[in-house]
Amino acid sequence: MDRILVGYVRRAHGIKGAVVVRPLTDDPEQRWAVGSTVKSDAEPPVDYTVVASSEHPAGVLVRLSGVNDRNAAEALQGTSFTIASGERRDLGDDEYWPDDLVGCSVVDEHGSPLGVVESVIFGAAQDRLAVRTSRGIVEVPMVEAITPTIDVDRRTIVATPPPGLFDPE
């Protein structure tokens, strides 16, 4: 079964086992709600249940089952959490899962290849596609004016980049 990344531990918080999680998910309030379960990237993976959750300026402040003191919380720093892909919500029109965009070809409005999506970079103002080109990675803002057409079924993204974005330096 495919696993989907939903967040990672930035750091411990306080002395009672709380951690600050950077949410990477469709609905942080629901995904990190009390009673939700996530699986760690540890070997072997560990299942955790959220026992407390609240907003935090750096993400979500979370208490997890079995993490009862600062030492246990500090041991989780950098740990990633996943859910089964079937647990994600249904998408609306013009919504995409980041992992569905990775590997898509990026072409200009004439169909000429520009590169391939290597990853999605999450940003405060907008997300960006990290596009592998012959000269390296180019970060392409995911705004309708620059990426007007995303066809996940055909694995193609049409870009209308501003001058200089893909030009050699």
C-alpha positions as CSV (number, residue, x, y, z in Angstrom):
1,M,0.0,0.0,0.0
2,D,1.3,3.4,-0.9
3,R,2.2,5.8,2.0
4,I,1.7,9.6,1.8
5,L,3.8,12.1,3.7
6,V,1.7,14.2,6.0
7,G,4.3,16.0,8.1
8,Y,7.5,15.8,10.0
9,V,8.8,16.8,13.5
10,R,10.6,20.1,13.6
11,R,11.5,20.0,17.3
12,A,10.4,19.1,20.8
13,H,8.3,21.6,22.7
14,G,8.2,21.8,26.5
15,I,8.9,19.0,28.9
16,K,5.8,16.8,28.6
17,G,6.5,15.2,25.2
18,A,4.9,17.7,22.8
19,V,6.5,18.2,19.3
20,V,6.1,20.9,16.7
21,V,5.0,19.2,13.4
22,R,5.4,20.9,10.0
23,P,2.2,19.7,8.3
24,L,2.4,18.6,4.7
25,T,-1.1,17.6,4.2
26,D,-4.4,18.4,2.5
27,D,-6.2,19.3,5.8
28,P,-3.9,19.9,8.8
29,E,-6.7,20.4,11.3
30,Q,-8.3,17.1,10.4
31,R,-5.1,15.1,9.8
32,W,-3.6,16.2,13.2
33,A,-6.8,16.1,15.2
34,V,-7.1,14.2,18.4
35,G,-7.6,10.5,17.7
36,S,-5.9,10.6,14.2
37,T,-3.2,8.0,13.6
38,V,0.1,8.3,11.7
39,K,3.0,6.0,11.0
40,S,6.6,7.0,11.5
41,D,9.4,6.5,9.0
42,A,11.4,4.6,11.6
43,E,12.6,1.1,11.0
44,P,10.4,-0.7,11.9
45,P,7.7,2.0,11.5
46,V,5.8,3.0,14.6
47,D,2.1,3.9,14.7
48,Y,1.2,7.0,16.8
49,T,-2.2,8.3,17.8
50,V,-2.6,12.1,18.3
51,V,-3.6,12.7,21.9
52,A,-3.5,16.5,21.9
53,S,-3.2,19.1,19.1
54,S,-3.2,22.8,18.7
55,E,-2.1,25.5,16.4
56,H,1.5,26.7,16.7
57,P,3.3,29.5,14.7
58,A,5.8,26.9,13.3
59,G,3.1,24.3,12.4
60,V,1.0,22.2,14.7
61,L,1.8,21.4,18.3
62,V,1.1,17.7,18.8
63,R,1.2,15.2,21.7
64,L,1.5,11.6,20.5
65,S,0.8,8.4,22.2
66,G,3.8,6.9,24.0
67,V,5.8,10.2,23.8
68,N,5.6,11.4,27.4
69,D,8.7,13.5,28.1
70,R,11.1,15.8,26.4
71,N,13.7,13.1,25.8
72,A,11.2,11.0,23.8
73,A,10.1,14.1,21.9
74,E,13.6,15.1,21.1
75,A,14.3,11.6,19.8
76,L,11.5,12.3,17.2
77,Q,13.1,15.4,15.7
78,G,13.3,14.9,11.9
79,T,10.9,12.0,12.0
80,S,8.4,12.0,9.1
81,F,4.9,10.7,9.4
82,T,2.7,9.1,6.7
83,I,-0.8,7.8,6.1
84,A,-2.2,5.2,3.7
85,S,-2.9,6.9,0.3
86,G,-6.6,5.7,0.6
87,E,-7.0,7.9,3.7
88,R,-6.6,11.2,1.7
89,R,-9.7,13.3,0.9
90,D,-11.2,13.4,-2.6
91,L,-9.7,16.2,-4.7
92,G,-11.7,19.0,-6.3
93,D,-11.2,20.3,-9.8
94,D,-7.8,21.9,-10.3
95,E,-6.3,20.2,-7.2
96,Y,-3.4,17.9,-7.3
97,W,-1.4,15.8,-4.9
98,P,2.3,16.8,-4.9
99,D,3.4,13.2,-5.5
100,D,1.2,13.1,-8.7
101,L,3.1,16.0,-10.2
102,V,6.6,14.5,-9.6
103,G,7.8,13.1,-12.9
104,C,5.5,15.2,-15.1
105,S,7.0,16.7,-18.2
106,V,7.0,20.5,-18.3
107,V,6.6,22.0,-21.8
108,D,6.1,25.5,-23.2
109,E,2.9,26.6,-24.9
110,H,4.2,25.2,-28.2
111,G,5.0,21.7,-26.7
112,S,8.7,22.2,-26.6
113,P,10.2,20.4,-23.5
114,L,11.5,22.5,-20.7
115,G,12.2,19.9,-18.1
116,V,10.7,17.3,-15.6
117,V,9.2,18.0,-12.2
118,E,11.6,16.6,-9.6
119,S,9.7,17.8,-6.5
120,V,7.2,20.3,-5.2
121,I,8.5,23.0,-2.8
122,F,5.9,24.2,-0.3
123,G,5.8,28.0,0.2
124,A,4.0,30.5,2.3
125,A,2.8,32.5,-0.7
126,Q,2.7,29.8,-3.3
127,D,4.1,26.4,-4.0
128,R,6.8,25.9,-6.6
129,L,7.7,23.1,-8.9
130,A,11.3,22.1,-8.8
131,V,11.9,21.4,-12.5
132,R,15.1,19.5,-13.6
133,T,16.4,21.1,-16.8
134,S,19.7,20.7,-18.7
135,R,21.2,23.5,-16.6
136,G,19.9,22.4,-13.2
137,I,16.8,22.9,-11.1
138,V,14.5,25.8,-12.0
139,E,11.8,26.7,-9.4
140,V,8.5,27.4,-11.3
141,P,5.7,29.2,-9.3
142,M,2.5,27.2,-9.3
143,V,0.2,30.1,-10.3
144,E,-2.3,30.0,-13.2
145,A,-0.4,32.7,-15.1
146,I,2.7,30.5,-15.3
147,T,1.3,26.9,-15.1
148,P,-2.1,27.3,-16.8
149,T,-2.5,23.6,-17.7
150,I,-1.7,20.6,-15.5
151,D,-2.7,17.3,-17.0
152,V,-1.8,14.6,-14.5
153,D,-3.3,11.8,-16.7
154,R,-1.0,12.8,-19.5
155,R,1.8,13.6,-17.1
156,T,2.3,17.0,-18.7
157,I,2.4,20.5,-17.4
158,V,2.2,23.5,-19.8
159,A,4.2,26.5,-18.6
160,T,4.2,30.0,-19.8
161,P,7.2,31.3,-17.9
162,P,8.2,34.9,-17.7
163,P,11.3,35.8,-19.7
164,G,14.5,34.5,-18.2
165,L,13.0,31.8,-16.0
166,F,14.3,29.0,-18.2
167,D,16.9,30.9,-20.2
168,P,20.5,30.0,-19.7
169,E,22.5,32.4,-17.5
